[in-house]
Amino acid sequence: MKKAHNCKLLAKREIAHGIFDFTVEAPEIAAAAQCGQFLHIECGGDVFLRRPISICDTDDNTVRFIFEIKGHGTELLAEKEPGDMINIMGPLGHGFELKPEYKKAIIIGGGIGVFPLYKLAKNIEADVFLGFRSKDRVVMEDEFSAAARSVTVGTDDGSYGYAGYIAGAAEEFIDNNGADIIFACGPLPMLKAVKNIAEARGIPCQISMEQRMGCGIGACLVCTCETGKEGMDGQVRVCKDGPVFYSTEVTLNG
Ligand SMILES: Cc1cc2nc3c(=O)[nH]c(=O)nc-3n(C[C@H](O)[C@H](O)[C@H](O)COP(=O)(O)OP(=O)(O)OC[C@H]3O[C@@H](n4cnc5c(N)ncnc54)[C@H](O)[C@@H]3O)c2cc1C
């Protein structure tokens, strides 16, 4: 069983309406964290189940995570103030697999799916594509720009940057420049598009799934999704076997 840690909230910032950037003191989690892993966080109050939130960044002593208010759990979490303690289990799950032969990496993130990709962008050389609904939802552009080889930002409604779904911008770039690995996290339609782009071109693709989950440690099976992989009884657990999978390992339903 993974240990839970009582972590002091050191910094809190609202980076867009309803999106909160938290930094907590968590040296043990920071020391063990790999790109793409997540935290399971007690939100407090009457919310019994922990909520999964990705690790956005770490340094020696701290862990940073960014979340959007979606329902009661994240609403309560957003009420925490610097100095408050937050009970956090982690790091959990399997993150992105990094291989030295990857020279032309592409990172594609959509909406809240950009957060788990930041630590990855800092750790590898990549061309990054970030998609948001509209200009007022664009976050972390400057930070990704400082970390990545190139950054293309797009909005679905065309109010900022590339106009349209960001997978389209990535597809054009890949066809002009090539790619030997794609990393992606975002809403299901985006992941489906990225899976198709990668598989049509024979490019390996690792996707991070943000499935609803219960226990976070593989016991309750709430977060299972279909897999074509042999020997797994047709199912994988996003929390324990993932959240990162090769696109060919999962069936993206829904
Ligand atoms: C591995 C993983 C990493 C995640 N990382 C982040 C992150 O870095 N930042 C972030 O903002 N969110 C992240 N999420 C999503 C986050 O966990 C949910 O938004 C949160 O649990 C909602 O809890 P709630 O109590 O506020 O809302 P609830 O009342 O539980 O749900 C409110 C609404 O959000 C929807 N919802 C709940 N959980 C999810 C989910 N997992 N995916 C999509 N929709 C959901 C529900 O269907 C409902 O419509 C991640 C999820 C997973 C599984």
The ligand as an SDF file (V2000), in Angstrom:
LIG
                    3D

 53 58  0  0  0  0  0  0  0  0999 V2000
   -4.8400    9.9680  -13.5700 C   0  0  0  0  0  0  0  0  0  0  0  0
   -5.6740   11.2380  -13.5370 C   0  0  0  0  0  0  0  0  0  0  0  0
   -5.0400   12.4590  -13.5100 C   0  0  0  0  0  0  0  0  0  0  0  0
   -5.7920   13.6340  -13.4680 C   0  0  0  0  0  0  0  0  0  0  0  0
   -5.1140   14.8180  -13.4570 N   0  0  0  0  0  0  0  0  0  0  0  0
   -5.8120   15.9700  -13.3960 C   0  0  0  0  0  0  0  0  0  0  0  0
   -5.1090   17.2230  -13.3450 C   0  0  0  0  0  0  0  0  0  0  0  0
   -3.8680   17.2910  -13.3390 O   0  0  0  0  0  0  0  0  0  0  0  0
   -5.8600   18.3480  -13.2760 N   0  0  0  0  0  0  0  0  0  0  0  0
   -7.2410   18.3160  -13.2810 C   0  0  0  0  0  0  0  0  0  0  0  0
   -7.8710   19.3880  -13.2320 O   0  0  0  0  0  0  0  0  0  0  0  0
   -7.9180   17.1360  -13.3170 N   0  0  0  0  0  0  0  0  0  0  0  0
   -7.2400   15.9800  -13.3720 C   0  0  0  0  0  0  0  0  0  0  0  0
   -7.9390   14.7950  -13.3970 N   0  0  0  0  0  0  0  0  0  0  0  0
   -9.4210   14.8230  -13.3350 C   0  0  0  0  0  0  0  0  0  0  0  0
   -9.8590   15.0010  -11.8750 C   0  0  0  0  0  0  0  0  0  0  0  0
   -9.4850   13.8570  -11.1390 O   0  0  0  0  0  0  0  0  0  0  0  0
  -11.4010   15.1710  -11.7910 C   0  0  0  0  0  0  0  0  0  0  0  0
  -11.7520   16.3810  -12.4270 O   0  0  0  0  0  0  0  0  0  0  0  0
  -11.8340   15.2290  -10.3320 C   0  0  0  0  0  0  0  0  0  0  0  0
  -11.6610   13.9640   -9.7300 O   0  0  0  0  0  0  0  0  0  0  0  0
  -13.2970   15.6400  -10.2260 C   0  0  0  0  0  0  0  0  0  0  0  0
  -13.6790   15.5400   -8.8670 O   0  0  0  0  0  0  0  0  0  0  0  0
  -14.8540   16.4470   -8.2710 P   0  0  0  0  0  0  0  0  0  0  0  0
  -15.2490   15.9110   -6.9510 O   0  0  0  0  0  0  0  0  0  0  0  0
  -14.4820   17.8790   -8.3240 O   0  0  0  0  0  0  0  0  0  0  0  0
  -15.9800   16.2530   -9.3140 O   0  0  0  0  0  0  0  0  0  0  0  0
  -17.0670   15.0750   -9.3840 P   0  0  0  0  0  0  0  0  0  0  0  0
  -18.2790   15.5380   -8.6450 O   0  0  0  0  0  0  0  0  0  0  0  0
  -16.4690   13.7680   -9.0450 O   0  0  0  0  0  0  0  0  0  0  0  0
  -17.3360   15.1550  -10.9270 O   0  0  0  0  0  0  0  0  0  0  0  0
  -17.7500   16.4040  -11.5290 C   0  0  0  0  0  0  0  0  0  0  0  0
  -17.7670   16.2760  -13.0310 C   0  0  0  0  0  0  0  0  0  0  0  0
  -16.4450   15.9430  -13.5290 O   0  0  0  0  0  0  0  0  0  0  0  0
  -16.4930   14.7160  -14.2590 C   0  0  0  0  0  0  0  0  0  0  0  0
  -15.2920   13.9530  -13.9140 N   0  0  0  0  0  0  0  0  0  0  0  0
  -14.9620   13.4290  -12.7230 C   0  0  0  0  0  0  0  0  0  0  0  0
  -13.7980   12.7560  -12.7900 N   0  0  0  0  0  0  0  0  0  0  0  0
  -13.3800   12.8710  -14.0540 C   0  0  0  0  0  0  0  0  0  0  0  0
  -12.2570   12.3860  -14.7690 C   0  0  0  0  0  0  0  0  0  0  0  0
  -11.3170   11.6360  -14.1920 N   0  0  0  0  0  0  0  0  0  0  0  0
  -12.1570   12.6990  -16.0670 N   0  0  0  0  0  0  0  0  0  0  0  0
  -13.0960   13.4240  -16.6750 C   0  0  0  0  0  0  0  0  0  0  0  0
  -14.1740   13.9100  -16.0710 N   0  0  0  0  0  0  0  0  0  0  0  0
  -14.3290   13.6380  -14.7830 C   0  0  0  0  0  0  0  0  0  0  0  0
  -17.7440   14.0110  -13.8120 C   0  0  0  0  0  0  0  0  0  0  0  0
  -18.2600   13.1780  -14.8190 O   0  0  0  0  0  0  0  0  0  0  0  0
  -18.6740   15.1370  -13.5010 C   0  0  0  0  0  0  0  0  0  0  0  0
  -19.3270   15.6020  -14.6670 O   0  0  0  0  0  0  0  0  0  0  0  0
   -7.2140   13.6000  -13.4560 C   0  0  0  0  0  0  0  0  0  0  0  0
   -7.8560   12.3690  -13.4650 C   0  0  0  0  0  0  0  0  0  0  0  0
   -7.0990   11.1950  -13.5190 C   0  0  0  0  0  0  0  0  0  0  0  0
   -7.7810    9.8630  -13.5220 C   0  0  0  0  0  0  0  0  0  0  0  0
  1  2  1  0
  2  3  1  0
  2 52  2  0
  3  4  2  0
  4  5  1  0
  4 50  1  0
  5  6  2  0
  6  7  1  0
  6 13  1  0
  7  8  2  0
  7  9  1  0
  9 10  1  0
 10 11  2  0
 10 12  1  0
 12 13  2  0
 13 14  1  0
 14 15  1  0
 14 50  1  0
 15 16  1  0
 16 17  1  0
 16 18  1  0
 18 19  1  0
 18 20  1  0
 20 21  1  0
 20 22  1  0
 22 23  1  0
 23 24  1  0
 24 25  2  0
 24 26  1  0
 24 27  1  0
 27 28  1  0
 28 29  2  0
 28 30  1  0
 28 31  1  0
 31 32  1  0
 32 33  1  0
 33 34  1  0
 33 48  1  0
 34 35  1  0
 35 36  1  0
 35 46  1  0
 36 37  1  0
 36 45  1  0
 37 38  2  0
 38 39  1  0
 39 40  1  0
 39 45  2  0
 40 41  1  0
 40 42  2  0
 42 43  1  0
 43 44  2  0
 44 45  1  0
 46 47  1  0
 46 48  1  0
 48 49  1  0
 50 51  2  0
 51 52  1  0
 52 53  1  0
M  END
$$$$
